[in-house]
Amino acid sequence: MRAVSLLVCLIIVAIFAGCNHHNPDLVNPVIGNISFVEKFGFEPDEDIDNELRIKTHLLYVERLLRKKDVSHLSNEYRSRRTHLLNLLRSYAQAGKYPKNYDYQGQRKPCFIDKDQNICAVGYLVEQTAGRRTAEFINADYQYADILDMDSESVDSWIASSGLTKKECAMIQPTYGSYPYPDQASNRVKPMYAISSAVLMGANATFNVINVADIARGGNSKTAPVLGLLAGTSQVTMGAFGFSRERRLTKYDNSPQFTSQGRLSLFNIGIGTTTILLSSWNLLRQKKMEQKRTSWNIYGFPAGNNQAGVGLSFSRKI
């Protein structure tokens, strides 16, 4: 009984772990991934094309800043602000962004990369104060957040821009490490692989027990009932994983059936097998119980030439 309880706990943990794809990597530390979620309806992760995330974020912030009330600014500063937002939109649509070459496995801002590609805020500085100013900032703060830049050059430019430092920080994206994970190999996420392994082991166990019960005519309901739980869990997790993989291919042009997608199909297949065997086992046991149970109605003489009616119930053990 203790082993069964442990197995049930493992199944529950596997369900939540396998279906949880939350990723803490943010495209911007101020507003997070709200731009991507608002446009596509789901949280992005490292498998999403980095340029798509950057462009989505920049255009979102550009629209957001245009809506902000700036009536407190003078006409001159409002004009500068509008000019910078126009530049930001052009930069976002051009799609020529820097790469994070130096921080593997992390998302970091990058002012100017080794290919001389410049970030969004750097581009605004370059277009209004010159490339030399942008390179001067990059020398000390290449991978720094705007809010962490303790620089007179940065503060002076921001003060004359019509933007606030927080608004500049909202613009500044973070970049995934480069080179990006090989989209062709499409590695399986560790937690999904572990959860799949746990559920596969559980389902394989229940399948063996169900087959043995069916073969020898066993009448224990524990294995088929738990088998239905495990099978349904694995089908649910597989369906969630496969649906998500298909959804991602719409944006990153990765193969239709990725490694995780194929594992998801395998999960669905194993889970379905367990559900069918468990259902067959329960149905067989129900039919056996019906055969062992019988009801009979019979008549008997009750005296004075009257007949009585009797009801008989019997159950074979």
N, C-alpha and C positions, 0 to 999 in steps of 0.2 A: 504493500500500500504506500509505503514511503517512497519507493521508486516511482510509482505512478504520479504521486504529488510533485516530485521533482521534475518529471518529464513534462507535466502540465505547466509548471512555472517556466521551464525553458522555452516551451512553445509560445507562451505569452510574451516573454522577453524578446524572442526572435521576431514576433509580429511587429512590435513597436520599433525595434531596432531596424528591421528591414524596410519598413515603410517610412522611416524618418530620414528625409534627405536634406534636412536643414543645413545650410552652409553659412558659417559666420563671416566669410570673406565679403567685404563691402566695397563697392565701386567708389564710395565717397564716405568719409568718416562723419560728416555732418548730417546728411540725409539718407545715408545707407543705400539700399537697392530699390527705393520706392519708385524710381523712374522705370525700371525694368518690370517690376510687379504691376504697376499701373498699366503699362502697355501690353504686356503678354499674359498677365494673370497668374504667374507663378514665380517662385524665388529662383534666381539664377545660381549656378555653381560653376566650378572650374571647367566643366565641359562646354559651357556656352562660349561661343566665339567672343574673344576679348574686344575686338573692334566694334562688334554689335553693342556690347555693354557700354563702351565709352561713348559711342555716337548717341545711343538712347539717353544716356545720362546728360550729356552736354546740351542736347536739344530740349530736354525736359527743364534743365536749370535756366536756359535762355528764356523759355516761355514763362517760367515762374518769376524771374527777375523783372520781366517786362510788365507783369501784372502788379508789381509792388508799388505802393503809394510813395512817390518821391516829390510830393508837392513842397516839402521843406527845402529841397535843393534849389539853387539858383538856376536860371535858364542855361547858363554856361555849363554847369555841372550836369544838368539833365541832358544836354546835348552830347557831352563827353560819354555819359553813361550809355546813351542810345547808340553812339558810334561803336563803343566796345561790344555791346550786345550784337550789333550787326556783324562785327568781326568774328565774334564767337560763333555765330550761326554759320558763317562761311567756313571757318576752321572745322567745325563739326562735320559739315557735309563733305569737305575735302577728304577726310578720312586718313590723313597722314599723321599718325600718332607715334610718340616715342615708345620704346620697349624697356621692360625691366630685365636687364641682363644680369644683374648682380645679386638678386635676392630670390634664390630658388625656393619655390613652394610658398611664397608670400606675395601679397598684393601691396605694392608700394607706389607712391607718386614718383615721377621722374621728370625733372625740369627740362633737361636736354640729354638725349642718349648719345652713345658713341657714334651713331650714324648721323648725328646732328639734327635729328627730329626733335621738335620742341613741343612741350605740353601746351594745354589750352591757355593757362594763365601766362606762361612764358611767351606764347604767341601774341597775346594782348600787349605785354610789355614790349616785345620786339617791334610791333607795329606802331607803337606810340612813343617809345623812349629809345628805340634802337637796339640792334642785336648785341652791341657791346654791353649794354646794361643787363640784358638777359643772361649773357655769358658770365658776367660778374656775379650775378645772383647764383647761377648754377655752380660756380666754383666752390661755394660754401654750403649750398643747400640743394644739391642735386636730387637727393631722395627724401627731402624734408617736407612735412606738411606746412602749408602756408601759415597756419596759426603758430607753428613752432619757429618760424623764421624771425630771428631777432636782428633785423637789418634795417639801417636807415634808408638804404636804396629801396627796399620793398615798401617800407612804411610811407616814404615820400611819394612813391608812384601811386600807391593806393589812395593816399590823401587827395591826389589831384585827379583821380579817375572817375569819381562819382559813384564808386562802389565802396562797400565796407570790407573790412578784412574778413569778416565771417562770410560775406557773399563771395569773395574770391576763394575762400576755403570750400564753399559749396560747389564752385565751378571745378576745382582741381580734382581730377579723377585719380584713382589708383590703378595700377597695371599688374596683371598676372605675370608670373615669372616666364622668361623666354629662354629657350624655345618652349612653346606650349606643349602640353601632353599630346602625344601622337594620336590624332583623332582616328586614324585608321585602325589602331590597335584597340582603342576603346576599352581600357582596362575596367574590370568590375570593381565597384567600390567595396572596400574591405568589410564594412558592416553588412552590406547586402550579401556578400559571399558567405560570411559567418552565419547570418540568419538563415540563408538557404541551406547551408550544411546541417544546421541544427534540425530544421524542419525535414530535410531529406532523411536524416537518420531516424527521426521519429516516425515518419511515414513508412519508411522501409520496415521498421520494427512492427508497426501495426499491420502492414500488408502480410508479413510472414505469419503473424498470429491469426489474422483473418483467414488466410488460406488453410492453415492447420485446423482451425475451428470448423471450417466448411468441410474439410476432408474427413475429420473424425466425428463430426456431428456435435461439437461442443455447444454449450448453451450459456456461456458467460457473455454478458452485454458490455462489460468494461472495455474490452479492446475495440469493438465496433463503434461505440459511442465516442471514445477518445480519438479513434481513427477519423471519424467525421469531423471532429474539432481540428485535428492536425491537417487533414486534407483540405478543409475549407480555408484554413489559415494560409497554407502554401499556395492555393489557387489565388486567394486575395492578394497576397504579396507579389506573386508572379504577374497578375493582371496589372497591378499598380506599377511595377517596374517596367513592364512591356509598354504600357500606355505612355509612360513618361519618356521612354526611349524614342517612341514614334513621334512624340510631341517635339523633342529636341531636334530631330532630323529636319524638321520644317525650317529651322533657322541656321544650322551649322553645316548642312549638306553632308553629314557623315553617313556611312552606309545604313541602309534601312534596317538590317539586322546586325546590331552591335554584339559584342561579347556579352554584355549585360542583358541585351534583348534576347539572345539565345538562351541564356541561363533562366530568364523569366519564362520563356516558353517551356523549358524543361520543368520548372517549378509547377507550372499549370498542369503539365502532363502527369507528373508524379502525384500531385494533390488530387487530380481527377481520378486517378487509379485507386487511390486510397478511399475516396468517397464512394466509388462504385463497389469496391470489395466490402467496405463496412456496411453499406446499404444492403448488399446481397446477404451478408451474414445476419443482419438484423431481420430481414424479411424471411430468411430460412428458419430462424428461431421462432418467429411468429407463427409460421405455418406448422412447425413441429408442435407448438403449444396448442394450436387449434386441433391438431390430430389427437393429442393426448386428452383433450377435453370433449365430453359428449353429454348431451341432454336428451332424455327420453321421456315421452309421455305415454302412460299405459293405463288401462282400465282394470278394475278389480271389483268383485261382488261385494256390495255393502250391506247385504241383508234385505229381507222383505222385497226380494226380486228387484232391488235397485242396484245400479252400477255406480262405482266411484271412479274418480280420476286421480292418477298419481303422477308426480314429476320426479324424475331421477337425474341426478348430476354425478358424473364420475370423472376423475382425472387420473391419468396414469403417471406415475412418478418414475 
